[in-house]
Amino acid sequence: EAVTGNIQRLPEFTRIAQGLEFKFPRDDRIYNSCMHAARRFKDLKFSQEIWMERGLYRKTQNFQNLSKLKQDELDFKFARSMLSNFVITGAITDAYQLVLSSQSRFIWTYYHLKSLIELCTQLGYNKFVDELKIVIKKSNRYLK
C-alpha cells in the first residue's frame, strides 16, 4: 500500500509512463549486451533465452538487409559470446557441440577455444580436447 500511495503522488505523466511497455529496437548491440550480462551473472538460462530471441532477429528484414559478410561477422561474435557463457557456467557439452556444429561456418582458433580446452583438460574430457584441436587445425588452413 505504501507503493500505491507513492505512485499517487507522482506527476500525471510519470504515472502514465509507468503503465506503458517500451519496446527497444533489436540489434546486435542489445543481444551482445544481454550476453555480457548473462556471462557476468553466470545465468545460462538467460543466455539461452537471448540465443533463441536472436535466432528470431536473424529472420528480420533489418538483419537480412546486412551484407552476408556482416551477417557472418555478427553471428561469429555472438557465437563466441555464447561459447564463453557455456564455459563460464560449466556447460562443456553445449560448448563443445556449439563449436562442432559451426566449424564449417566459422574459423575457430586456439585463441577462441583456449578457455574451453583448459576446462575440458581440467575435467578430463580428453576426447573433446582432441576434437577441438582438430577443429583448430582445420581452421588454420584458412588463415594461411
Summary of the structure (lengths in Angstrom):
residues: 144
radius of gyration: 20.4
end to end distance: 67.6
largest distance: 67.9
contacts: 365
relative contact order: 0.09
helix: 78%
strand: 0%
